């Protein structure tokens, strides 16, 4: 018996990215992936909000510690909270771009099928 943990949202989005990159996705599978990505977009927004609040707390503490805002910002941007925030932003951007790509691909395939009739 294995104790496999469920995939994180980031891991799921990455897996979809790999599938799209390495396979010729059929229209039915493309629609499934589009639905999954769209559903996960809300999770991406939730993660970004939480990560942003954590980062802003670090930034505020750094600003209270340093006179120069630029020094405080640099210090805050070296924190794990900033890295988490950036990962959340990049994950959401990746999901949005894959959604756009899948929509365009599905429209093209639908048009090809219509013309083939």
C-alpha positions in Angstrom: 0.0 0.0 0.0 1.4 3.4 -1.0 0.9 6.6 0.9 0.8 8.9 -2.2 -0.2 12.4 -1.4 -2.6 14.2 -3.8 -1.0 16.5 -6.4 -0.8 20.2 -5.6 -2.5 22.7 -7.9 1.0 23.7 -9.2 1.8 20.0 -9.9 -1.5 19.5 -11.7 -0.9 22.6 -13.9 2.6 21.5 -14.6 1.4 18.0 -15.6 -1.1 19.6 -18.0 1.7 21.8 -19.5 3.8 18.7 -20.1 0.9 16.8 -21.7 0.1 19.8 -24.0 3.8 20.1 -24.9 4.5 16.4 -25.6 1.3 15.2 -27.1 -1.1 16.0 -29.9 -4.2 16.6 -27.8 -7.5 15.4 -29.3 -10.5 17.8 -29.1 -12.2 15.8 -26.3 -9.1 15.7 -24.2 -8.5 19.4 -24.9 -11.9 20.2 -23.6 -11.3 18.2 -20.5 -8.0 20.0 -19.9 -9.6 23.3 -20.5 -12.3 22.5 -17.9 -9.7 21.4 -15.4 -7.5 24.5 -15.9 -10.5 26.8 -15.6 -11.6 25.2 -12.4 -8.1 25.5 -10.9 -7.9 29.2 -11.7 -9.9 30.0 -8.6 -7.4 28.0 -6.5 -4.6 30.0 -8.1 -6.3 33.2 -7.1 -6.8 32.0 -3.6 -3.1 31.0 -3.3 -2.0 34.4 -4.7 -4.2 36.3 -2.2 -2.8 34.3 0.7 0.8 34.6 -0.5 0.4 38.3 -1.2 -0.8 39.0 2.3 2.2 37.0 3.8 4.6 38.9 1.6 3.1 42.3 2.5 3.6 41.5 6.2 7.2 40.8 5.6 7.5 44.0 3.5 5.8 46.0 6.3 8.2 44.6 8.9 11.2 45.4 6.7 9.9 49.0 6.1 9.6 49.5 9.9 13.2 48.2 10.3 14.9 50.3 7.5 14.7 54.0 6.7 15.1 53.5 3.0 12.1 51.9 1.2 14.3 50.5 -1.5 16.4 48.6 1.1 13.3 47.3 2.8 11.9 46.1 -0.5 15.1 44.3 -1.4 15.2 42.6 2.0 11.5 41.5 1.6 12.1 40.2 -1.9 14.7 37.7 -0.5 12.1 36.1 1.7 10.4 32.7 1.2 7.1 34.6 1.3 8.1 36.6 -1.8 9.2 33.4 -3.6 5.8 31.8 -2.8 4.0 35.0 -4.1 6.0 34.9 -7.3 5.3 31.2 -7.8 1.6 31.9 -7.3 1.7 34.6 -9.9 3.6 32.5 -12.4 1.3 29.5 -11.9 -1.8 31.6 -12.6 -0.2 33.2 -15.7 0.7 29.7 -17.0 -2.8 28.5 -16.4 -4.3 31.6 -18.1 -2.0 31.1 -21.2 -2.8 27.4 -21.5 -6.5 28.2 -21.2 -6.1 30.7 -24.1 -4.1 28.3 -26.1 -6.6 25.4 -25.6 -9.5 27.7 -26.6 -7.8 28.7 -29.8 -6.8 25.1 -30.6 -10.4 23.8 -30.0 -11.8 26.6 -32.2 -9.4 25.7 -35.0 -10.2 22.0 -34.7 -13.9 22.7 -34.7 -13.5 24.9 -37.8 -11.5 22.1 -39.5 -14.2 19.6 -38.8 -16.9 22.0 -40.0 -15.0 22.6 -43.3 -14.4 18.8 -43.8 -18.1 18.1 -43.9 
